[in-house]
Amino acid sequence: MGSGGIDWGLWLLAAGVTALMVAFFVFVGTTAFTRLRRLIGLIDAWPQIRRARVAAEARAGGRHPFWLRAARGLVLIALAGVLTIIIWRRFI
């Protein structure tokens, strides 16, 4: 590594870093493109998916019973109330 020589190690390091960056951005780009295509496919197929879910729900005997939906609602309201009390006591 004299004053007039080419530092080949530095060039190899730069080439390796550049190759890793290119590979990373290609990977991220292809992953984003694939996920975008899957999302577009899901949006296009949503009516068929919804019809299949409704048909499966009808075959299974309908929606959940009213008492179960009411219990879920009460639990959610109670959790919201507890959270409100905690925030109220903490900040006020």
MARRO-910435 format. One record per residue: residue number from 1; x, y, z of N, C-alpha, C in turn. Coordinates in nm, 3 decimals, decimal comma. Atoms other than C-alpha are relative to their C-alpha. Example, Ala and Ser with C-alpha at 12.3 -4.5 7.8 and 13.67 -1.06 7.14 Angstrom:
2
+-----+---------+---------+---------+---------+---------+---------+---------+---------+---------+
!   k !     nc1 !     nc2 !     nc3 !    cac1 !    cac2 !    cac3 !     cc1 !     cc2 !     cc3 !
+-----+---------+---------+---------+---------+---------+---------+---------+---------+---------+
!   1 !   0,089 !  -0,119 !   0,000 !   1,230 !  -0,450 !   0,780 !   0,090 !   0,120 !   0,000 !
!   2 !  -0,082 !  -0,119 !  -0,006 !   1,367 !  -0,106 !   0,714 !  -0,077 !   0,109 !   0,073 !
+-----+---------+---------+---------+---------+---------+---------+---------+---------+---------+
***
This chain:
92
+-----+---------+---------+---------+---------+---------+---------+---------+---------+---------+
!   k !     nc1 !     nc2 !     nc3 !    cac1 !    cac2 !    cac3 !     cc1 !     cc2 !     cc3 !
+-----+---------+---------+---------+---------+---------+---------+---------+---------+---------+
!   1 !   0,083 !  -0,117 !   0,000 !   0,000 !   0,000 !   0,000 !   0,088 !   0,124 !   0,000 !
!   2 !  -0,088 !  -0,115 !   0,013 !   0,246 !   0,254 !  -0,117 !  -0,077 !   0,123 !  -0,040 !
!   3 !   0,064 !  -0,126 !   0,033 !   0,175 !   0,606 !  -0,211 !  -0,054 !   0,001 !  -0,142 !
!   4 !   0,044 !  -0,004 !   0,138 !   0,132 !   0,529 !  -0,582 !  -0,083 !  -0,120 !  -0,041 !
!   5 !   0,072 !   0,122 !   0,037 !  -0,042 !   0,190 !  -0,572 !  -0,150 !   0,012 !   0,019 !
!   6 !   0,145 !   0,004 !  -0,012 !  -0,409 !   0,107 !  -0,607 !  -0,035 !  -0,088 !   0,121 !
!   7 !   0,042 !   0,075 !  -0,118 !  -0,575 !  -0,008 !  -0,287 !  -0,114 !  -0,094 !  -0,040 !
!   8 !   0,099 !   0,095 !   0,049 !  -0,752 !  -0,320 !  -0,416 !  -0,096 !  -0,045 !   0,109 !
!   9 !   0,088 !   0,039 !  -0,109 !  -0,891 !  -0,408 !  -0,075 !  -0,116 !   0,098 !   0,016 !
!  10 !   0,105 !  -0,102 !  -0,011 !  -1,081 !  -0,080 !  -0,063 !  -0,099 !  -0,013 !  -0,115 !
!  11 !   0,088 !   0,018 !   0,115 !  -1,218 !  -0,137 !  -0,414 !  -0,089 !  -0,123 !   0,018 !
!  12 !   0,080 !   0,120 !  -0,024 !  -1,332 !  -0,489 !  -0,319 !  -0,106 !   0,025 !   0,107 !
!  13 !   0,097 !  -0,034 !  -0,104 !  -1,496 !  -0,356 !  -0,004 !  -0,112 !   0,086 !  -0,056 !
!  14 !   0,101 !  -0,086 !   0,061 !  -1,676 !  -0,085 !  -0,202 !  -0,092 !  -0,080 !  -0,092 !
!  15 !   0,081 !   0,082 !   0,089 !  -1,792 !  -0,340 !  -0,460 !  -0,094 !  -0,091 !   0,081 !
!  16 !   0,084 !   0,085 !  -0,085 !  -1,919 !  -0,571 !  -0,184 !  -0,114 !   0,077 !   0,062 !
!  17 !   0,105 !  -0,083 !  -0,061 !  -2,109 !  -0,291 !  -0,010 !  -0,104 !   0,038 !  -0,105 !
!  18 !   0,092 !  -0,036 !   0,108 !  -2,259 !  -0,181 !  -0,342 !  -0,087 !  -0,120 !  -0,037 !
!  19 !   0,077 !   0,120 !   0,033 !  -2,364 !  -0,540 !  -0,421 !  -0,105 !  -0,030 !   0,107 !
!  20 !   0,097 !   0,022 !  -0,107 !  -2,528 !  -0,576 !  -0,080 !  -0,114 !   0,100 !  -0,005 !
!  21 !   0,106 !  -0,102 !   0,008 !  -2,717 !  -0,249 !  -0,121 !  -0,094 !  -0,028 !  -0,117 !
!  22 !   0,083 !   0,033 !   0,116 !  -2,838 !  -0,349 !  -0,469 !  -0,088 !  -0,120 !   0,033 !
!  23 !   0,078 !   0,119 !  -0,035 !  -2,947 !  -0,691 !  -0,340 !  -0,112 !   0,036 !   0,098 !
!  24 !   0,102 !  -0,041 !  -0,098 !  -3,131 !  -0,526 !  -0,047 !  -0,115 !   0,072 !  -0,069 !
!  25 !   0,106 !  -0,077 !   0,064 !  -3,320 !  -0,281 !  -0,267 !  -0,078 !  -0,084 !  -0,100 !
!  26 !   0,073 !   0,091 !   0,088 !  -3,407 !  -0,552 !  -0,520 !  -0,095 !  -0,086 !   0,082 !
!  27 !   0,085 !   0,081 !  -0,087 !  -3,539 !  -0,769 !  -0,237 !  -0,120 !   0,080 !   0,050 !
!  28 !   0,109 !  -0,084 !  -0,051 !  -3,743 !  -0,484 !  -0,089 !  -0,098 !   0,034 !  -0,112 !
!  29 !   0,088 !  -0,033 !   0,113 !  -3,878 !  -0,386 !  -0,432 !  -0,086 !  -0,117 !  -0,042 !
!  30 !   0,079 !   0,116 !   0,040 !  -3,984 !  -0,738 !  -0,526 !  -0,101 !  -0,039 !   0,106 !
!  31 !   0,095 !   0,030 !  -0,108 !  -4,142 !  -0,794 !  -0,185 !  -0,116 !   0,098 !  -0,001 !
!  32 !   0,107 !  -0,100 !   0,005 !  -4,336 !  -0,468 !  -0,208 !  -0,091 !  -0,025 !  -0,120 !
!  33 !   0,079 !   0,027 !   0,120 !  -4,448 !  -0,553 !  -0,562 !  -0,089 !  -0,122 !   0,020 !
!  34 !   0,078 !   0,121 !  -0,025 !  -4,560 !  -0,901 !  -0,457 !  -0,115 !   0,027 !   0,096 !
!  35 !   0,107 !  -0,031 !  -0,096 !  -4,753 !  -0,771 !  -0,157 !  -0,108 !   0,089 !  -0,063 !
!  36 !   0,096 !  -0,086 !   0,066 !  -4,917 !  -0,502 !  -0,370 !  -0,089 !  -0,081 !  -0,093 !
!  37 !   0,081 !   0,084 !   0,088 !  -5,028 !  -0,763 !  -0,624 !  -0,097 !  -0,087 !   0,080 !
!  38 !   0,090 !   0,080 !  -0,085 !  -5,170 !  -0,981 !  -0,344 !  -0,114 !   0,085 !   0,053 !
!  39 !   0,105 !  -0,090 !  -0,048 !  -5,360 !  -0,681 !  -0,204 !  -0,100 !   0,031 !  -0,110 !
!  40 !   0,090 !  -0,027 !   0,112 !  -5,501 !  -0,598 !  -0,547 !  -0,085 !  -0,124 !  -0,028 !
!  41 !   0,077 !   0,123 !   0,019 !  -5,604 !  -0,963 !  -0,588 !  -0,107 !  -0,019 !   0,107 !
!  42 !   0,098 !   0,010 !  -0,108 !  -5,775 !  -0,957 !  -0,249 !  -0,115 !   0,097 !  -0,022 !
!  43 !   0,105 !  -0,099 !   0,025 !  -5,963 !  -0,640 !  -0,338 !  -0,089 !  -0,045 !  -0,115 !
!  44 !   0,078 !   0,049 !   0,114 !  -6,070 !  -0,790 !  -0,672 !  -0,090 !  -0,118 !   0,038 !
!  45 !   0,075 !   0,120 !  -0,036 !  -6,186 !  -1,115 !  -0,510 !  -0,088 !   0,020 !   0,122 !
!  46 !   0,072 !  -0,022 !  -0,124 !  -6,354 !  -0,953 !  -0,209 !  -0,148 !  -0,040 !  -0,009 !
!  47 !   0,141 !   0,042 !   0,003 !  -6,715 !  -1,003 !  -0,329 !  -0,016 !  -0,152 !   0,008 !
!  48 !   0,009 !   0,146 !  -0,006 !  -6,654 !  -1,377 !  -0,383 !   0,034 !  -0,050 !   0,140 !
!  49 !  -0,038 !   0,039 !  -0,136 !  -6,482 !  -1,406 !  -0,045 !  -0,116 !   0,028 !   0,096 !
!  50 !   0,112 !  -0,036 !  -0,088 !  -6,772 !  -1,226 !   0,124 !  -0,117 !  -0,096 !  -0,018 !
!  51 !   0,109 !   0,095 !   0,025 !  -7,031 !  -1,450 !  -0,045 !   0,031 !  -0,135 !   0,061 !
!  52 !  -0,038 !   0,130 !  -0,057 !  -6,838 !  -1,760 !   0,063 !  -0,012 !   0,004 !   0,152 !
!  53 !   0,013 !  -0,011 !  -0,146 !  -6,824 !  -1,634 !   0,423 !  -0,146 !  -0,001 !   0,043 !
!  54 !   0,142 !  -0,003 !  -0,035 !  -7,197 !  -1,560 !   0,428 !  -0,060 !  -0,139 !  -0,018 !
!  55 !   0,052 !   0,135 !   0,023 !  -7,273 !  -1,904 !   0,281 !   0,047 !  -0,095 !   0,111 !
!  56 !  -0,051 !   0,086 !  -0,107 !  -7,049 !  -2,074 !   0,539 !  -0,069 !   0,032 !   0,132 !
!  57 !   0,071 !  -0,039 !  -0,122 !  -7,216 !  -1,876 !   0,817 !  -0,142 !  -0,056 !   0,000 !
!  58 !   0,137 !   0,054 !   0,010 !  -7,562 !  -1,983 !   0,692 !   0,001 !  -0,151 !   0,021 !
!  59 !  -0,008 !   0,145 !  -0,021 !  -7,450 !  -2,348 !   0,678 !   0,027 !  -0,036 !   0,145 !
!  60 !  -0,037 !   0,029 !  -0,139 !  -7,316 !  -2,325 !   1,033 !  -0,111 !   0,035 !   0,098 !
!  61 !   0,111 !  -0,027 !  -0,089 !  -7,649 !  -2,210 !   1,172 !  -0,020 !   0,147 !   0,031 !
!  62 !   0,023 !  -0,143 !  -0,019 !  -7,637 !  -1,834 !   1,145 !   0,105 !   0,065 !   0,088 !
!  63 !  -0,093 !  -0,079 !  -0,079 !  -7,470 !  -1,569 !   1,350 !   0,006 !  -0,054 !   0,142 !
!  64 !  -0,010 !   0,037 !  -0,141 !  -7,368 !  -1,600 !   1,710 !  -0,128 !   0,040 !   0,072 !
!  65 !   0,122 !  -0,034 !  -0,073 !  -7,652 !  -1,595 !   1,964 !   0,007 !   0,142 !   0,057 !
!  66 !   0,008 !  -0,138 !  -0,047 !  -7,770 !  -1,260 !   2,091 !   0,069 !   0,018 !   0,134 !
!  67 !  -0,060 !  -0,016 !  -0,132 !  -7,654 !  -1,323 !   2,448 !   0,152 !   0,008 !  -0,010 !
!  68 !  -0,145 !  -0,005 !   0,015 !  -7,298 !  -1,383 !   2,325 !   0,044 !   0,135 !  -0,056 !
!  69 !  -0,033 !  -0,133 !   0,053 !  -7,296 !  -1,064 !   2,120 !  -0,018 !   0,107 !   0,107 !
!  70 !   0,021 !  -0,097 !  -0,107 !  -7,438 !  -0,873 !   2,417 !   0,112 !  -0,007 !   0,104 !
!  71 !  -0,109 !   0,016 !  -0,096 !  -7,173 !  -1,017 !   2,650 !   0,130 !   0,061 !  -0,055 !
!  72 !  -0,118 !  -0,063 !   0,061 !  -6,899 !  -0,914 !   2,407 !  -0,008 !   0,151 !   0,008 !
!  73 !   0,018 !  -0,145 !  -0,007 !  -7,042 !  -0,565 !   2,392 !   0,021 !   0,053 !   0,140 !
!  74 !  -0,018 !  -0,044 !  -0,138 !  -7,056 !  -0,538 !   2,769 !   0,146 !  -0,005 !   0,043 !
!  75 !  -0,142 !   0,008 !  -0,034 !  -6,696 !  -0,654 !   2,803 !   0,076 !   0,116 !  -0,063 !
!  76 !  -0,069 !  -0,112 !   0,066 !  -6,581 !  -0,396 !   2,549 !  -0,033 !   0,133 !   0,066 !
!  77 !   0,038 !  -0,124 !  -0,068 !  -6,776 !  -0,118 !   2,721 !   0,068 !   0,009 !   0,136 !
!  78 !  -0,067 !   0,000 !  -0,130 !  -6,633 !  -0,221 !   3,059 !   0,149 !   0,031 !  -0,016 !
!  79 !  -0,141 !  -0,028 !   0,024 !  -6,278 !  -0,221 !   2,919 !   0,022 !   0,147 !  -0,036 !
!  80 !  -0,012 !  -0,142 !   0,035 !  -6,333 !   0,123 !   2,766 !  -0,018 !   0,087 !   0,124 !
!  81 !   0,020 !  -0,075 !  -0,123 !  -6,464 !   0,248 !   3,101 !   0,120 !  -0,005 !   0,092 !
!  82 !  -0,120 !   0,014 !  -0,085 !  -6,167 !   0,111 !   3,293 !   0,115 !   0,081 !  -0,057 !
!  83 !  -0,106 !  -0,078 !   0,064 !  -5,928 !   0,264 !   3,040 !  -0,023 !   0,149 !   0,020 !
!  84 !   0,031 !  -0,142 !  -0,022 !  -6,105 !   0,599 !   3,072 !   0,032 !   0,041 !   0,143 !
!  85 !  -0,030 !  -0,031 !  -0,139 !  -6,078 !   0,588 !   3,451 !   0,150 !   0,006 !   0,025 !
!  86 !  -0,146 !   0,001 !  -0,017 !  -5,708 !   0,498 !   3,436 !   0,060 !   0,126 !  -0,058 !
!  87 !  -0,053 !  -0,122 !   0,061 !  -5,636 !   0,783 !   3,195 !  -0,040 !   0,123 !   0,081 !
!  88 !   0,048 !  -0,114 !  -0,079 !  -5,848 !   1,024 !   3,401 !   0,082 !   0,018 !   0,127 !
!  89 !  -0,075 !  -0,009 !  -0,126 !  -5,667 !   0,941 !   3,726 !   0,147 !   0,027 !  -0,023 !
!  90 !  -0,143 !  -0,017 !   0,027 !  -5,324 !   0,942 !   3,563 !   0,034 !   0,143 !  -0,039 !
!  91 !  -0,035 !  -0,129 !   0,059 !  -5,337 !   1,274 !   3,381 !  -0,077 !   0,117 !   0,058 !
!  92 !   0,077 !  -0,113 !  -0,054 !  -5,594 !   1,479 !   3,569 !   0,000 !  -0,003 !   0,151 !
+-----+---------+---------+---------+---------+---------+---------+---------+---------+---------+
***
